[in-house]
Amino acid sequence: MSTTATTPLAPVRVPLTFIIIAGCLIAMMSFGVRSTAGLFTVPVTAEFGWSRETWGLAFAVQNLIWGLIQPIAGGFADKHGTAKTLVIGTIVYALGVLLLAYGGTEWTLFLGAGLLMGLGIGTASFAVVMAAFGRAVPAEKRSFVFGIATAASSAGQFVFAPVGQQLINGFGWQNALLIFAITLLAIIPLSFFLRGKSEHQADDGRDMPVFETLREAFKHRSYVLLVIGFFVCGFHLAFVTVHMPAYLVQCGLSPTVGSWALALIGLFNIVGSLGAGYLAGRLPKQFLLASIYLSRVVITGLFLLLPISEWTTYIFAAITGLLWLATVPPTAALVTDFFGPKYMGMLYGFAFLSHQIGSFFGVWLGGVSFDLTGNYDLVWYLGMMIGLLSAALHLPIKQNRAPHFAVVAPGE
């Protein structure tokens, strides 16, 4: 009697070019749909009689859920694969968009736009894509590839905003959301290209359980400083995104100026993200981050000191765009420097949670400041102060590998 041995199938090897293209398309769609939320504010609240506070709180909850789920999604992707994570996240994300379109009550607003969309974005976002990139590319190319993923997200904002407005004008807001939900499903076949084994995991270090990984990571002083500093980035971004258009109207400019300012931020962010990814591969990443935060303080101070006009606003928006998500490629690259690509998804996820907590406070304190004082001055100046603090926190960061994540030599 003869026996036939079964040989396991070799893992699928996807060319790096395909991985990057698919990942960038996923980042564009995921972030692009999310960035259109403001387009639906007026038609949705008018349709159901919801207050702006109710609408805004639902999306504040979304930001927090997004941040809270990010390390869990990153850890799941590290252990079970990026493709599975993206598929689950995409389905949840699309369901949240559909519930926003057809729910019609406040509790379905919070369930759809808040909980489900937050969970979906967190598990099908550019952070999960960057973790896949980190495992798929050699160390010397990671910073630039992280910049490409970040720039793709910005391109999604630039593309989806005008498309979304055209869909609302042509088909109504509910059908526009339905089209967006269907569009998100295209992430599922694209996720195929992000599955399979990494070809660059020789430096992964030893295997550790989740809680041991977290305990050792937070013993690493440089990582703690990085996580605290990323809080400031989220504070800046959320405050400007939500409150700057209203601030400009208060300064006597038209709402159109505010919309163009946000568009310029998105456009110049593409350049800034790519540039930061390039520079992070050639300069000390901690000093690059410190200079980005310091530059934000300087440009904000000049903007507030000079008379507010269309041109000063557009110059501020362009320079702010260069610095907008420029923090992401060097931050993600430092996480891989500290811990290797094996744990990048989960540990970058914790840094991103700090970013999203900062986003919550940036939006919330902006509203509190306006209600108490009638202006946004307190939060503008608070943003400058914590920007200086973040710049200072990054200076002592060291790029060396954390002790318990040291490279394991072959045969050990």
N, C-alpha and C positions, 0 to 999 in steps of 0.2 A: 504494500500500500504506500503510495507516494504522497508526500505533503508538499504543498506549494507555499513558499514564504511570501508574505506580503511586505512590499517595500513602501514606506510612507511617502506620500507625494511631496515633492520639493516645494518649499514655499514660493509663492508668486513673487517675482522680482519686477517691480514696476520702475521704469526709467525715471530718474530724478526730475527730468523736465516735465513729465506727465504729472508727477506728484505736486510740483510747484504750480502748474497751470490749474489743476483741479482744486488745490487748496485755495488759490487766489479767487477762483470763481465762487467757491463756497463762502469765503469771507465776504466777498462783494454782496452776495444775495442775503446772507444772514444779517450783516450790519446795515445793508441798504434798506431792507424792509423796516428795520427798527428805526432808522433815521427819519422815516416819513411820518412819524407819530404826530408831529406838529401840524401837518397838513389836514389831519382829521379832527383837530380840536374844535373848530367852529361848526362844521356840519354835524358832528356827532352830539356835541353838547346842546346844539339848537334842536336837534331831532328829539332828544329825550329829556330836555330841560334840566340837565345836570349842571352843577356849578363848576367853575374852573378849578376850584379847590379840590372837588371830588375827582375830576379828571387828572389833575396834577398828582394827587396822592396815589392814585392807581399806578402811575408810571414811576413814582418814587419807590413804591413797593416793588415794582418790576426791577429797578436798579439794585435794591437790596437782595432780592431773590437771586438775581443774576450773579451778584458777588458771592452769596452764600453757597450757591451750587457749583461755582467754578472750581474750587479745589476738589470737590467730590467728583465732578465730571472729569477733571484732569487725572485724578487717581484711577478712575474707572478706565479711562483711555490708556493710561500707563500699563494697566494690568490686563485689560481685555481687548484693547485695540481701538484705534481712532475711528474706524469705519462703524463699528457697532455703536459707539457713543454718538456719532453724527446722525445715524439713522434714528435712534431713539429721540434725540433732541429735536430733529427736524419734524417728526410726527407730532410731538408735544407742542412745538412752536406753531405749526400750521393749525392745530386744534385751537390754540389760544387766539390766533388771528380770526378764525371762523366764529369763535364765541364772541369776540369783540364786535364782529359784523352783525350777528343775528341774535345776541343775547337780549339787549334792550332794557336790562335792569342794572342797578348799581352793584348788586352782588355778582352778576355775570361779568360786569366791567372789571371788578377786582380779581375775579377768578380767571378771566381770559387775558386781559391786558397786564394784570399784575402777576398772578401766580404762574399760569401756564406759559405765557410768553417769556417771563423771567427764567423759568426752568429751561425752556426751549433754547433761548439765546445763549444761556450759560453752557449748554451741552452741544451747541452747534455753532459756536462762534469762532472768531479768529484766534482766540487763546488756545482752543483745542487744536486748531490747524497748526499754530506755531509749535505746539508740542510735537506734532507729527513731523514738522520740518526739522525740529531739533534732533529727532532720532534718525532722520533720513540723510542729513548732510554732514560732512566733516566739520570739525570744530572751527577751522579757519574761515568757513563760509557762513556760519550760522547767523552772525549779526546782520549781514546783508540780506539773507533770506528772510529773517524776521522783519526787516524793513520792507521787503516786498509784500509780505502778508499784511502788514499794517497799512501800507499804501493802497493795497487792494480794497481794504475796508473803507478807506476814504473815497476811493473811486466809486464804491457802492453808494455812498451818500451823495456823491456828485451826480450819479446816473439816475438813481431811484427817485430823488426829490422831484425833478421836472417830469419824469414819467408818471409818478404818482399823481401829481396835480392834473396832468392831462387825462388820466384814467378817471379821476373824480369828476372833472368837467364833462367828460364824454359819456360815462356810464353810471355815475353816481357813486357815493362813498362806499356803500355796501358791496357793490360789484367790484369796486377797486380792491377792497380787502379780500374778496373771494379770489380775484386774479393773483394777488400777492400770496395767498395761502397755497394756491396751485403751483405758483412759481417756486416756492420754497421746496416743494417735493423734488425738484430737479437736483437738490443736494444729495438725495439718496443714491442715484447711480454714480454721481461724481465721487462719493465716498469710497467706492470700490478702489480708486487709485491710491487711497491713503491707507490701505490695509497691507498686511504682510510684515515680514521681519525687517528691522532696520539693518543697514549695512555698516553703520558707524557706531556700534555700541561696545567697542573694545574697552572703553574707559568708564564703563558703567559702575564699577565698584561692586561691593558685596550686596546680596539681597537682604532687605530689612523689612520687618512688618510695618504697617502703616503708622502706628502710634510711636514706634521707635524712630521711624523716619522723621516724623514731625518733632519729636522731642530733641533729636540731635540737630535738626535744622534750626530750631529756635535757640539752640545754644550757640549758634554761629553768629557772632556779633555783627558781622558785615551784612548778613541776611536780614537781621532785625532792623538795622538802620535803613536798608533798602526798602523793606516793607513799610516802615513809618514814612519814609519820603514819598512813596507812591500814593499815600493818602492825600498829600498836597496836590498831586497831579489831578486826581479825581475831583477835588474841591474846586480847582481852577476851571476845569472843563465844564462841569455841570453848571456852575454859576454863570459863566459867560453864555453857554448855550441857551439857558432858560431865561435869564434876566437881562442880557445886554440889549436885545431889541426894545424892551420896555424902557430901559435906561436911555436909549437914544431918542425915543419919542419924548421922554421927559426933558431931554436937552433941546427939543424943538425940531428934531429931524423927522422925516416921514418913516412910516413902517417899512417902506420899500428899501430904505438904506439899511435897516436891520437885516432884512432878508438877504440882501446882496453881501452884507458883511459876513453872515454865516456861510454863504456860498463860497466866498473868497477864502475863509478859513479852511473849508473842506478841500478846495482846489490846491492851495499852497501846502496843505498837510501832506499831499502826495509827495511833493518835492522834499518836505522836511523829513518824512518817514524814511524815504530812500536814502537821503543824505545822512541821517543819523545811523542807519544800518551800515552804510559804507564807512563812516568815521569810527563807529564802534569796533570795527575790525582792525583799526589802525591806531587808535588813541586809547589811553586808559579810560575805561567805561565810566568809572566813578567821577572822573573830572569832567567828562562830557556831560553827564547828568547834572553835576553841580552848575556847569555853565548854562545849561538849558533853563534850570530854575532861576538862576540869577538874571538871565536875559528876560525872562517873563516879568520879573520885578521891575527891571529898568523900563521895558516898553510900556507896562501898565502905568508906572509913575509918570512917564512923559505924556501918555494919553490923557491922564487926569489933569496934568498941569497946563497943557496947551488948550486953546479954545476948541471946543468940539465942533467939527464940521464934517461934511461928507468925505473930504479928502483925508483928514486926520483919522477918521473912522476906517476908511478903506486901507490906509497904510498900517494902522494898528491891526486890522484883521489879517492882512497879508503876512505880517511878521509873526503874529500870534499863530497863524496856520503853520508856519515853518517850525514852530516850537510845540505844536498842539499834541500830537501823538509821537513826537520825536523821542519821548522818554521810553516808549515801549521796546524798541529793538535793543538798546543797551541794558534795560532792566531784565528782559527775558534772557539776554546773553549772559548777564552776571549770574542769574539763577543756574544756568547750565555750567558756568565756570565753577560755582560753588559745589554743585551736587551731581553733575553729569546729566546726560539726557534721559536716563532711566526714570528719574523722579521729577522731571521738568514740569510735566502737566499738573501734578498735584501742588508742587511748591510754588510754581508761578501762579497757580490758582489762589493760593493764600495771599500772595502779594496783590493780586487783582481784587480780592475781597477787600483789602485795605483801601484800594483805589475807589471801589464802589461805596464804601462807607463815607469816604471823603466826598463823593458825588452827592450822597444823600444830604450831608451837612451843607454843601455848597448851595444846593437848591433851597433847602429849608431855611437856612439863615438869611439867604437873600430875601425871601418873603417876609421873615420876621423883621428884618431891618427896615424894609419898606413900610410895613404896618406900623412900626414904632416911631420912625423918624420922617417918613415921607420920601426917603431917598435910599440909594444903595451904597452910600459912601462908606459906612462901617465895614461892609463886606469887601469892597474894593481894597481898603487899607489892610483889613485882616488877611486877605489873600496875598498881599505884598509881604506882610510880616512872616507868614508861614512859608512863603516862597524863599525868603532869606534863610529861615530855619532849615528847610529841606536842602538848600545848597550846602549849608554847613554840615548837615548830617552825612552827606555823600562823600565828603572829603576824606574821612578816615577809613572808608571801605577799602578792603584789600581783595584782589581778584583770585587769591589762592583757593584751592580746593579745601572744603571742610574736612577735618580729620577722619570722621567716620565714613566719609564717602570717597576715600582715597582710591586711586586706580589699583585694580587687582592685576598683578602680573600673571601671565599665562602659567598654568600649572599650580597656582596657589590654591 
